């Protein structure tokens, strides 16, 4: 048995934000497929990065943006400050369901608990219920809301969560697909600096065609447009641009961009060309793009 085969047989500890049965767990299992993984639940994204820093997890699966709710802005800063690498991505269709104890019906529900983003994604379903007096309450996680209802055997309570959470905590689905927009996708990033993970076939055999970068530009007229013009000249496909204010420096911004490219050599030339136009240019990760949302079949 060679070293690589031995590595593959090891269990990979994957930190996620949220509890067992959350969408983060679904994304992790989708990415790693048949490789054995052990889920390390974390209450917050800060806790997730702490687990990696303290070597209590080999890698982490972290949501970075949702097609309905937008970017998870604090995660960009935590990713950059961690100095960890993005080594993969996965897109997941988010199917929200109203779940409760067995035997409960919609008219029995007085309170609905879920993560704020899940609530935001389901407002078309929730607003009529609110008008009828149903309380909608934000919680730390979709799956943890389901677990709480199961553990406490709370009749009259429901959670908005995925099917895996319903199965895991022995709850019934009262209403499927309560998300307002059925083209509801979340993009997750796999982050690590662990050699055991980086040598896995899913990562080591990737065709590198995507990169996540961050940089600053001078506070001069046209400074950002110059960078974007150079990237366009080198035929870089800019798939994401996100700006965040720099704490302590008013009206200046850190820019986070995702690029896709056909030729790695041309991508490296593009980086060399924009480096003089930027400040503190950092590569957050180079990896193979995940299956894009437009390629997913919507049922």
Phi and psi in degrees as GROMACS dihedral restraints (atoms count N, CA, C in turn):
[ dihedral_restraints ]
;  ai    aj    ak    al  type     phi  dphi    fc
    3     4     5     6     1   -82.6    20    10
    4     5     6     7     1   172.6    20    10
    6     7     8     9     1   -63.1    20    10
    7     8     9    10     1   -37.8    20    10
    9    10    11    12     1   -67.0    20    10
   10    11    12    13     1   -41.1    20    10
   12    13    14    15     1   -62.5    20    10
   13    14    15    16     1   -38.2    20    10
   15    16    17    18     1   -63.1    20    10
   16    17    18    19     1   -41.0    20    10
   18    19    20    21     1   -62.3    20    10
   19    20    21    22     1   -44.2    20    10
   21    22    23    24     1   -61.3    20    10
   22    23    24    25     1   -31.5    20    10
   24    25    26    27     1   -76.1    20    10
   25    26    27    28     1   -14.6    20    10
   27    28    29    30     1   -74.1    20    10
   28    29    30    31     1   153.0    20    10
   30    31    32    33     1   -83.6    20    10
   31    32    33    34     1   134.6    20    10
   33    34    35    36     1   -98.2    20    10
   34    35    36    37     1   125.5    20    10
   36    37    38    39     1   -86.3    20    10
   37    38    39    40     1   117.3    20    10
   39    40    41    42     1  -114.3    20    10
   40    41    42    43     1   116.6    20    10
   42    43    44    45     1   -79.0    20    10
   43    44    45    46     1   138.9    20    10
   45    46    47    48     1  -135.7    20    10
   46    47    48    49     1   154.3    20    10
   48    49    50    51     1   -86.3    20    10
   49    50    51    52     1   125.4    20    10
   51    52    53    54     1   111.6    20    10
   52    53    54    55     1  -177.8    20    10
   54    55    56    57     1   -97.0    20    10
   55    56    57    58     1   179.3    20    10
   57    58    59    60     1   -59.8    20    10
   58    59    60    61     1   136.4    20    10
   60    61    62    63     1    91.6    20    10
   61    62    63    64     1     1.8    20    10
   63    64    65    66     1   -77.4    20    10
   64    65    66    67     1   169.6    20    10
   66    67    68    69     1   -64.6    20    10
   67    68    69    70     1   -29.7    20    10
   69    70    71    72     1   -61.3    20    10
   70    71    72    73     1   -40.5    20    10
   72    73    74    75     1   -66.2    20    10
   73    74    75    76     1   -41.4    20    10
   75    76    77    78     1   -60.1    20    10
   76    77    78    79     1   -43.3    20    10
   78    79    80    81     1   -63.8    20    10
   79    80    81    82     1   -41.8    20    10
   81    82    83    84     1   -62.6    20    10
   82    83    84    85     1   -45.1    20    10
   84    85    86    87     1   -68.9    20    10
   85    86    87    88     1   -31.7    20    10
   87    88    89    90     1   -66.0    20    10
   88    89    90    91     1   -42.7    20    10
   90    91    92    93     1   -67.7    20    10
   91    92    93    94     1   -47.8    20    10
   93    94    95    96     1   -81.9    20    10
   94    95    96    97     1   -15.5    20    10
   96    97    98    99     1    55.7    20    10
   97    98    99   100     1  -110.9    20    10
   99   100   101   102     1   -91.9    20    10
  100   101   102   103     1     3.6    20    10
  102   103   104   105     1   -80.0    20    10
  103   104   105   106     1   135.9    20    10
  105   106   107   108     1   -70.7    20    10
  106   107   108   109     1   127.6    20    10
  108   109   110   111     1  -128.8    20    10
  109   110   111   112     1   153.2    20    10
  111   112   113   114     1  -116.6    20    10
  112   113   114   115     1   120.5    20    10
  114   115   116   117     1   -78.9    20    10
  115   116   117   118     1   132.0    20    10
  117   118   119   120     1  -113.4    20    10
  118   119   120   121     1    97.4    20    10
  120   121   122   123     1   -69.9    20    10
  121   122   123   124     1   142.3    20    10
  123   124   125   126     1  -132.5    20    10
  124   125   126   127     1   139.1    20    10
  126   127   128   129     1   -67.3    20    10
  127   128   129   130     1   -38.0    20    10
  129   130   131   132     1  -133.7    20    10
  130   131   132   133     1   167.9    20    10
  132   133   134   135     1   -68.5    20    10
  133   134   135   136     1   -31.9    20    10
  135   136   137   138     1   -59.1    20    10
  136   137   138   139     1   -44.5    20    10
  138   139   140   141     1   -61.4    20    10
  139   140   141   142     1   -37.6    20    10
  141   142   143   144     1   -59.2    20    10
  142   143   144   145     1   -47.0    20    10
  144   145   146   147     1   -68.8    20    10
  145   146   147   148     1   -32.3    20    10
  147   148   149   150     1   -64.0    20    10
  148   149   150   151     1   -39.7    20    10
  150   151   152   153     1   -61.0    20    10
  151   152   153   154     1   -39.8    20    10
  153   154   155   156     1   -70.0    20    10
  154   155   156   157     1   -43.1    20    10
  156   157   158   159     1   -61.0    20    10
  157   158   159   160     1   -39.7    20    10
  159   160   161   162     1   -86.4    20    10
  160   161   162   163     1     6.3    20    10
  162   163   164   165     1    61.2    20    10
  163   164   165   166     1    29.7    20    10
  165   166   167   168     1   -90.3    20    10
  166   167   168   169     1    -6.0    20    10
  168   169   170   171     1  -142.3    20    10
  169   170   171   172     1   150.8    20    10
  171   172   173   174     1   -81.2    20    10
  172   173   174   175     1   -30.2    20    10
  174   175   176   177     1  -160.8    20    10
  175   176   177   178     1   177.9    20    10
  177   178   179   180     1  -141.6    20    10
  178   179   180   181     1   146.4    20    10
  180   181   182   183     1  -107.1    20    10
  181   182   183   184     1   119.7    20    10
  183   184   185   186     1  -130.3    20    10
  184   185   186   187     1   127.0    20    10
  186   187   188   189     1   -66.0    20    10
  187   188   189   190     1   140.2    20    10
  189   190   191   192     1  -124.0    20    10
  190   191   192   193     1   -27.5    20    10
  192   193   194   195     1  -161.2    20    10
  193   194   195   196     1   153.6    20    10
  195   196   197   198     1  -126.4    20    10
  196   197   198   199     1   142.3    20    10
  198   199   200   201     1   -69.1    20    10
  199   200   201   202     1   -16.1    20    10
  201   202   203   204     1  -105.1    20    10
  202   203   204   205     1   -49.7    20    10
  204   205   206   207     1   -86.5    20    10
  205   206   207   208     1   -14.9    20    10
  207   208   209   210     1    92.1    20    10
  208   209   210   211     1  -161.4    20    10
  210   211   212   213     1   -78.8    20    10
  211   212   213   214     1   147.6    20    10
  213   214   215   216     1   -91.1    20    10
  214   215   216   217     1    88.0    20    10
  216   217   218   219     1   -58.3    20    10
  217   218   219   220     1   -45.1    20    10
  219   220   221   222     1   -60.2    20    10
  220   221   222   223     1   -25.3    20    10
  222   223   224   225     1   -68.3    20    10
  223   224   225   226     1   -29.0    20    10
  225   226   227   228     1   -62.5    20    10
  226   227   228   229     1   -47.3    20    10
  228   229   230   231     1   -65.3    20    10
  229   230   231   232     1   -44.5    20    10
  231   232   233   234     1   -62.6    20    10
  232   233   234   235     1   -37.8    20    10
  234   235   236   237     1   -63.5    20    10
  235   236   237   238     1   -47.9    20    10
  237   238   239   240     1   -63.2    20    10
  238   239   240   241     1   -44.1    20    10
  240   241   242   243     1   -70.6    20    10
  241   242   243   244     1   -23.6    20    10
  243   244   245   246     1   -72.7    20    10
  244   245   246   247     1   -23.9    20    10
  246   247   248   249     1    64.3    20    10
  247   248   249   250     1    16.8    20    10
  249   250   251   252     1   -84.5    20    10
  250   251   252   253     1   163.1    20    10
  252   253   254   255     1  -102.5    20    10
  253   254   255   256     1   140.1    20    10
  255   256   257   258     1   -79.5    20    10
  256   257   258   259     1   122.4    20    10
  258   259   260   261     1  -123.6    20    10
  259   260   261   262     1     8.5    20    10
  261   262   263   264     1   178.6    20    10
  262   263   264   265     1   165.5    20    10
  264   265   266   267     1  -146.5    20    10
  265   266   267   268     1   157.5    20    10
  267   268   269   270     1  -147.0    20    10
  268   269   270   271     1   138.7    20    10
  270   271   272   273     1  -101.8    20    10
  271   272   273   274     1   138.4    20    10
  273   274   275   276     1  -131.1    20    10
  274   275   276   277     1   128.9    20    10
  276   277   278   279     1   -73.2    20    10
  277   278   279   280     1   128.2    20    10
  279   280   281   282     1   -96.2    20    10
  280   281   282   283     1   109.9    20    10
  282   283   284   285     1  -108.1    20    10
  283   284   285   286     1   107.5    20    10
  285   286   287   288     1   -89.2    20    10
  286   287   288   289     1   142.4    20    10
  288   289   290   291     1  -133.9    20    10
  289   290   291   292     1   146.8    20    10
  291   292   293   294     1   -88.8    20    10
  292   293   294   295     1   117.8    20    10
  294   295   296   297     1  -126.7    20    10
  295   296   297   298     1   148.6    20    10
  297   298   299   300     1  -155.2    20    10
  298   299   300   301     1  -179.8    20    10
  300   301   302   303     1   -60.3    20    10
  301   302   303   304     1   149.5    20    10
  303   304   305   306     1   -54.0    20    10
  304   305   306   307     1   137.4    20    10
  306   307   308   309     1    92.6    20    10
  307   308   309   310     1   -12.5    20    10
  309   310   311   312     1   -75.1    20    10
  310   311   312   313     1   144.2    20    10
  312   313   314   315     1  -116.4    20    10
  313   314   315   316     1   166.4    20    10
  315   316   317   318     1   -57.4    20    10
  316   317   318   319     1   -39.7    20    10
  318   319   320   321     1   -70.1    20    10
  319   320   321   322     1   -13.0    20    10
  321   322   323   324     1   -83.5    20    10
  322   323   324   325     1   -16.3    20    10
  324   325   326   327     1   -81.3    20    10
  325   326   327   328     1   126.3    20    10
  327   328   329   330     1  -111.0    20    10
  328   329   330   331     1   -25.0    20    10
  330   331   332   333     1  -136.9    20    10
  331   332   333   334     1   140.8    20    10
  333   334   335   336     1  -125.5    20    10
  334   335   336   337     1   126.6    20    10
  336   337   338   339     1  -116.9    20    10
  337   338   339   340     1   141.1    20    10
  339   340   341   342     1  -173.1    20    10
  340   341   342   343     1   173.0    20    10
  342   343   344   345     1   -65.1    20    10
  343   344   345   346     1   146.0    20    10
  345   346   347   348     1   -54.6    20    10
  346   347   348   349     1   -37.7    20    10
  348   349   350   351     1   -69.5    20    10
  349   350   351   352     1   -39.6    20    10
  351   352   353   354     1   -63.1    20    10
  352   353   354   355     1   -38.2    20    10
  354   355   356   357     1   -64.5    20    10
  355   356   357   358     1   -44.5    20    10
  357   358   359   360     1   -60.4    20    10
  358   359   360   361     1   -38.6    20    10
  360   361   362   363     1   -71.2    20    10
  361   362   363   364     1   -15.6    20    10
  363   364   365   366     1  -118.2    20    10
  364   365   366   367     1    21.9    20    10
  366   367   368   369     1   -63.4    20    10
  367   368   369   370     1   -32.0    20    10
  369   370   371   372     1   -61.6    20    10
  370   371   372   373     1   -34.6    20    10
  372   373   374   375     1   -80.6    20    10
  373   374   375   376     1   -38.7    20    10
  375   376   377   378     1   -78.3    20    10
  376   377   378   379     1   -34.8    20    10
  378   379   380   381     1   -58.2    20    10
  379   380   381   382     1   -44.6    20    10
  381   382   383   384     1   -61.5    20    10
  382   383   384   385     1   -34.1    20    10
  384   385   386   387     1   -69.8    20    10
  385   386   387   388     1   -38.3    20    10
  387   388   389   390     1   -59.3    20    10
  388   389   390   391     1   -41.7    20    10
  390   391   392   393     1   -64.3    20    10
  391   392   393   394     1   -22.2    20    10
  393   394   395   396     1   -91.3    20    10
  394   395   396   397     1     2.4    20    10
  396   397   398   399     1   101.2    20    10
  397   398   399   400     1     2.9    20    10
  399   400   401   402     1   -74.4    20    10
  400   401   402   403     1   130.8    20    10
  402   403   404   405     1   -83.1    20    10
  403   404   405   406     1   134.1    20    10
  405   406   407   408     1  -114.3    20    10
  406   407   408   409     1   117.4    20    10
  408   409   410   411     1  -123.3    20    10
  409   410   411   412     1   131.0    20    10
  411   412   413   414     1   -75.6    20    10
  412   413   414   415     1   143.4    20    10
  414   415   416   417     1  -135.6    20    10
  415   416   417   418     1  -179.8    20    10
  417   418   419   420     1   -75.5    20    10
  418   419   420   421     1   -24.1    20    10
  420   421   422   423     1  -164.2    20    10
  421   422   423   424     1   150.1    20    10
  423   424   425   426     1   -66.0    20    10
  424   425   426   427     1   -51.8    20    10
  426   427   428   429     1   -68.4    20    10
  427   428   429   430     1   -36.3    20    10
  429   430   431   432     1   -66.2    20    10
  430   431   432   433     1   -30.9    20    10
  432   433   434   435     1   -63.6    20    10
  433   434   435   436     1   -42.3    20    10
  435   436   437   438     1   -64.0    20    10
  436   437   438   439     1   -43.2    20    10
  438   439   440   441     1   -60.7    20    10
  439   440   441   442     1   -43.7    20    10
  441   442   443   444     1   -60.0    20    10
  442   443   444   445     1   -43.9    20    10
  444   445   446   447     1   -63.6    20    10
  445   446   447   448     1   -40.2    20    10
  447   448   449   450     1   -67.8    20    10
  448   449   450   451     1   -48.1    20    10
  450   451   452   453     1   -62.9    20    10
  451   452   453   454     1   -38.0    20    10
  453   454   455   456     1   -93.6    20    10
  454   455   456   457     1    -4.4    20    10
  456   457   458   459     1    51.4    20    10
  457   458   459   460     1    56.7    20    10
  459   460   461   462     1   -89.2    20    10
  460   461   462   463     1   103.9    20    10
  462   463   464   465     1   -78.5    20    10
  463   464   465   466     1   144.8    20    10
  465   466   467   468     1    86.0    20    10
  466   467   468   469     1    -1.3    20    10
  468   469   470   471     1  -112.2    20    10
  469   470   471   472     1   147.7    20    10
  471   472   473   474     1  -141.1    20    10
  472   473   474   475     1   160.5    20    10
  474   475   476   477     1  -124.6    20    10
  475   476   477   478     1   152.6    20    10
  477   478   479   480     1  -100.6    20    10
  478   479   480   481     1   118.6    20    10
  480   481   482   483     1  -161.4    20    10
  481   482   483   484     1   178.8    20    10
  483   484   485   486     1   -84.3    20    10
  484   485   486   487     1   171.2    20    10
  486   487   488   489     1   -65.8    20    10
  487   488   489   490     1   -33.5    20    10
  489   490   491   492     1   -62.1    20    10
  490   491   492   493     1   -39.8    20    10
  492   493   494   495     1   -64.3    20    10
  493   494   495   496     1   -39.8    20    10
  495   496   497   498     1   -61.2    20    10
  496   497   498   499     1   -44.8    20    10
  498   499   500   501     1   -66.5    20    10
  499   500   501   502     1   -43.7    20    10
  501   502   503   504     1   -66.7    20    10
  502   503   504   505     1   -34.7    20    10
  504   505   506   507     1  -107.9    20    10
  505   506   507   508     1    16.3    20    10
  507   508   509   510     1    56.9    20    10
  508   509   510   511     1    46.0    20    10
  510   511   512   513     1  -109.6    20    10
  511   512   513   514     1   162.8    20    10
  513   514   515   516     1  -106.4    20    10
  514   515   516   517     1   147.4    20    10
  516   517   518   519     1   -85.0    20    10
  517   518   519   520     1   115.7    20    10
  519   520   521   522     1   -80.5    20    10
  520   521   522   523     1   -41.3    20    10
  522   523   524   525     1  -143.8    20    10
  523   524   525   526     1   123.0    20    10
  525   526   527   528     1   -84.6    20    10
  526   527   528   529     1   155.8    20    10
  528   529   530   531     1    48.3    20    10
  529   530   531   532     1    60.0    20    10
  531   532   533   534     1   -86.7    20    10
  532   533   534   535     1    -0.7    20    10
  534   535   536   537     1   -63.7    20    10
  535   536   537   538     1   139.6    20    10
  537   538   539   540     1   -64.9    20    10
  538   539   540   541     1   -45.1    20    10
  540   541   542   543     1  -108.4    20    10
  541   542   543   544     1   117.4    20    10
  543   544   545   546     1   -74.4    20    10
  544   545   546   547     1   -13.6    20    10
  546   547   548   549     1   -90.6    20    10
  547   548   549   550     1    65.6    20    10
  549   550   551   552     1  -114.2    20    10
  550   551   552   553     1   106.3    20    10
  552   553   554   555     1  -124.3    20    10
  553   554   555   556     1   146.9    20    10
  555   556   557   558     1  -119.6    20    10
  556   557   558   559     1   138.0    20    10
  558   559   560   561     1   -99.3    20    10
  559   560   561   562     1   128.1    20    10
  561   562   563   564     1  -114.9    20    10
  562   563   564   565     1   144.8    20    10
  564   565   566   567     1  -111.3    20    10
  565   566   567   568     1   138.8    20    10
  567   568   569   570     1   -94.5    20    10
  568   569   570   571     1   124.2    20    10
  570   571   572   573     1  -125.7    20    10
  571   572   573   574     1   140.6    20    10
  573   574   575   576     1  -173.3    20    10
  574   575   576   577     1   165.6    20    10
  576   577   578   579     1  -131.9    20    10
  577   578   579   580     1    18.9    20    10
  579   580   581   582     1   -86.2    20    10
  580   581   582   583     1   122.6    20    10
  582   583   584   585     1   -63.7    20    10
  583   584   585   586     1   -33.4    20    10
  585   586   587   588     1   -59.2    20    10
  586   587   588   589     1   -40.1    20    10
  588   589   590   591     1   -75.3    20    10
  589   590   591   592     1   -44.0    20    10
  591   592   593   594     1   -63.4    20    10
  592   593   594   595     1   -22.8    20    10
  594   595   596   597     1   -89.0    20    10
  595   596   597   598     1    -2.7    20    10
  597   598   599   600     1   -65.7    20    10
  598   599   600   601     1   149.1    20    10
  600   601   602   603     1   -59.4    20    10
  601   602   603   604     1   -38.5    20    10
  603   604   605   606     1   -58.8    20    10
  604   605   606   607     1   -25.8    20    10
  606   607   608   609     1  -105.0    20    10
  607   608   609   610     1   -48.0    20    10
  609   610   611   612     1   -66.3    20    10
  610   611   612   613     1   -26.1    20    10
  612   613   614   615     1   -98.1    20    10
  613   614   615   616     1    12.0    20    10
  615   616   617   618     1   -66.8    20    10
  616   617   618   619     1   147.5    20    10
  618   619   620   621     1   -90.0    20    10
  619   620   621   622     1   108.4    20    10
  621   622   623   624     1   -70.6    20    10
  622   623   624   625     1   114.3    20    10
  624   625   626   627     1  -141.0    20    10
  625   626   627   628     1    13.5    20    10
  627   628   629   630     1  -145.7    20    10
  628   629   630   631     1   149.0    20    10
  630   631   632   633     1  -143.4    20    10
  631   632   633   634     1   143.9    20    10
  633   634   635   636     1  -112.8    20    10
  634   635   636   637     1   126.1    20    10
  636   637   638   639     1  -126.3    20    10
  637   638   639   640     1   159.6    20    10
  639   640   641   642     1  -141.3    20    10
  640   641   642   643     1   151.8    20    10
  642   643   644   645     1  -166.1    20    10
  643   644   645   646     1   167.1    20    10
  645   646   647   648     1  -114.9    20    10
  646   647   648   649     1   160.1    20    10
  648   649   650   651     1  -128.8    20    10
  649   650   651   652     1   160.9    20    10
  651   652   653   654     1   -66.1    20    10
  652   653   654   655     1   157.1    20    10
  654   655   656   657     1   -85.9    20    10
  655   656   657   658     1    49.4    20    10
  657   658   659   660     1  -114.5    20    10
  658   659   660   661     1   155.2    20    10
  660   661   662   663     1   -60.7    20    10
  661   662   663   664     1   129.2    20    10
  663   664   665   666     1    79.7    20    10
  664   665   666   667     1     7.8    20    10
  666   667   668   669     1   -66.0    20    10
  667   668   669   670     1   -41.9    20    10
  669   670   671   672     1   -71.0    20    10
  670   671   672   673     1   -40.7    20    10
  672   673   674   675     1   -63.5    20    10
  673   674   675   676     1   -30.2    20    10
  675   676   677   678     1   -63.4    20    10
  676   677   678   679     1   -44.3    20    10
  678   679   680   681     1   -61.0    20    10
  679   680   681   682     1   -46.0    20    10
  681   682   683   684     1   -65.8    20    10
  682   683   684   685     1   -35.0    20    10
  684   685   686   687     1   -65.3    20    10
  685   686   687   688     1   -40.4    20    10
  687   688   689   690     1   -65.0    20    10
  688   689   690   691     1   -42.7    20    10
  690   691   692   693     1   -62.2    20    10
  691   692   693   694     1   -39.3    20    10
  693   694   695   696     1   -65.2    20    10
  694   695   696   697     1   -38.6    20    10
  696   697   698   699     1   -59.9    20    10
  697   698   699   700     1   -38.7    20    10
  699   700   701   702     1   -87.2    20    10
  700   701   702   703     1    10.3    20    10
  702   703   704   705     1    60.4    20    10
  703   704   705   706     1    39.5    20    10
  705   706   707   708     1   -83.5    20    10
  706   707   708   709     1   131.6    20    10
  708   709   710   711     1   -90.1    20    10
  709   710   711   712     1   105.5    20    10
  711   712   713   714     1   -78.7    20    10
  712   713   714   715     1   107.5    20    10
  714   715   716   717     1   -97.6    20    10
  715   716   717   718     1   -13.1    20    10
  717   718   719   720     1  -158.3    20    10
  718   719   720   721     1   135.8    20    10
  720   721   722   723     1  -137.7    20    10
  721   722   723   724     1   129.7    20    10
  723   724   725   726     1  -136.1    20    10
  724   725   726   727     1   129.1    20    10
  726   727   728   729     1  -108.6    20    10
  727   728   729   730     1   142.9    20    10
  729   730   731   732     1  -134.0    20    10
  730   731   732   733     1   137.5    20    10
  732   733   734   735     1   -63.9    20    10
  733   734   735   736     1   146.4    20    10
  735   736   737   738     1   -89.9    20    10
  736   737   738   739     1   117.8    20    10
  738   739   740   741     1   -61.9    20    10
  739   740   741   742     1   128.0    20    10
  741   742   743   744     1    92.2    20    10
  742   743   744   745     1    -9.1    20    10
  744   745   746   747     1  -127.7    20    10
  745   746   747   748     1    97.5    20    10
  747   748   749   750     1   -63.7    20    10
  748   749   750   751     1   137.4    20    10
  750   751   752   753     1    65.5    20    10
  751   752   753   754     1    21.4    20    10
  753   754   755   756     1  -119.2    20    10
  754   755   756   757     1   152.6    20    10
  756   757   758   759     1  -134.8    20    10
  757   758   759   760     1   150.8    20    10
  759   760   761   762     1   -97.0    20    10
  760   761   762   763     1   133.0    20    10
  762   763   764   765     1  -109.1    20    10
  763   764   765   766     1   133.5    20    10
  765   766   767   768     1  -115.7    20    10
  766   767   768   769     1   126.7    20    10
  768   769   770   771     1  -132.4    20    10
  769   770   771   772     1   151.9    20    10
  771   772   773   774     1  -116.0    20    10
  772   773   774   775     1   134.0    20    10
  774   775   776   777     1  -120.7    20    10
  775   776   777   778     1   143.6    20    10
  777   778   779   780     1  -119.4    20    10
  778   779   780   781     1   148.0    20    10
  780   781   782   783     1  -152.7    20    10
  781   782   783   784     1   158.0    20    10
  783   784   785   786     1   -94.2    20    10
  784   785   786   787     1   -31.2    20    10
  786   787   788   789     1  -122.5    20    10
  787   788   789   790     1   121.6    20    10
  789   790   791   792     1   -63.7    20    10
  790   791   792   793     1   -37.2    20    10
  792   793   794   795     1   -63.6    20    10
  793   794   795   796     1   -39.2    20    10
  795   796   797   798     1   -69.7    20    10
  796   797   798   799     1   -34.9    20    10
  798   799   800   801     1   -60.8    20    10
  799   800   801   802     1   -42.7    20    10
  801   802   803   804     1   -65.5    20    10
  802   803   804   805     1   -35.9    20    10
  804   805   806   807     1   -63.8    20    10
  805   806   807   808     1   -39.8    20    10
  807   808   809   810     1   -63.2    20    10
  808   809   810   811     1   -41.0    20    10
  810   811   812   813     1   -61.4    20    10
  811   812   813   814     1   -43.8    20    10
  813   814   815   816     1   -62.2    20    10
  814   815   816   817     1   -33.2    20    10
  816   817   818   819     1   -75.2    20    10
  817   818   819   820     1   -32.3    20    10
  819   820   821   822     1   -89.6    20    10
  820   821   822   823     1   -15.3    20    10
  822   823   824   825     1   -56.5    20    10
  823   824   825   826     1   -43.4    20    10
  825   826   827   828     1   -66.8    20    10
  826   827   828   829     1   -17.6    20    10
  828   829   830   831     1   -93.2    20    10
  829   830   831   832     1    -4.7    20    10
  831   832   833   834     1  -122.8    20    10
  832   833   834   835     1   169.3    20    10
  834   835   836   837     1  -122.8    20    10
  835   836   837   838     1   136.2    20    10
  837   838   839   840     1    56.4    20    10
  838   839   840   841     1    47.9    20    10
  840   841   842   843     1   -67.2    20    10
  841   842   843   844     1   124.5    20    10
  843   844   845   846     1  -128.5    20    10
  844   845   846   847     1   140.4    20    10
  846   847   848   849     1   -94.3    20    10
  847   848   849   850     1   114.0    20    10
  849   850   851   852     1   -81.1    20    10
  850   851   852   853     1   -22.9    20    10
  852   853   854   855     1   172.9    20    10
  853   854   855   856     1   149.9    20    10
  855   856   857   858     1  -126.2    20    10
  856   857   858   859     1   129.1    20    10
  858   859   860   861     1  -162.1    20    10
  859   860   861   862     1   179.0    20    10
  861   862   863   864     1   -93.1    20    10
  862   863   864   865     1   134.4    20    10
  864   865   866   867     1   -63.9    20    10
  865   866   867   868     1   144.7    20    10
  867   868   869   870     1   -77.8    20    10
  868   869   870   871     1   171.3    20    10
  870   871   872   873     1   -61.7    20    10
  871   872   873   874     1   122.9    20    10
  873   874   875   876     1   -73.8    20    10
  874   875   876   877     1   153.7    20    10
  876   877   878   879     1   -55.4    20    10
  877   878   879   880     1   -37.1    20    10
  879   880   881   882     1   -67.4    20    10
  880   881   882   883     1   -14.6    20    10
  882   883   884   885     1   -90.7    20    10
  883   884   885   886     1   -10.4    20    10
  885   886   887   888     1   -80.0    20    10
  886   887   888   889     1   141.4    20    10
  888   889   890   891     1   -86.5    20    10
  889   890   891   892     1   128.1    20    10
  891   892   893   894     1   -96.1    20    10
  892   893   894   895     1   122.6    20    10
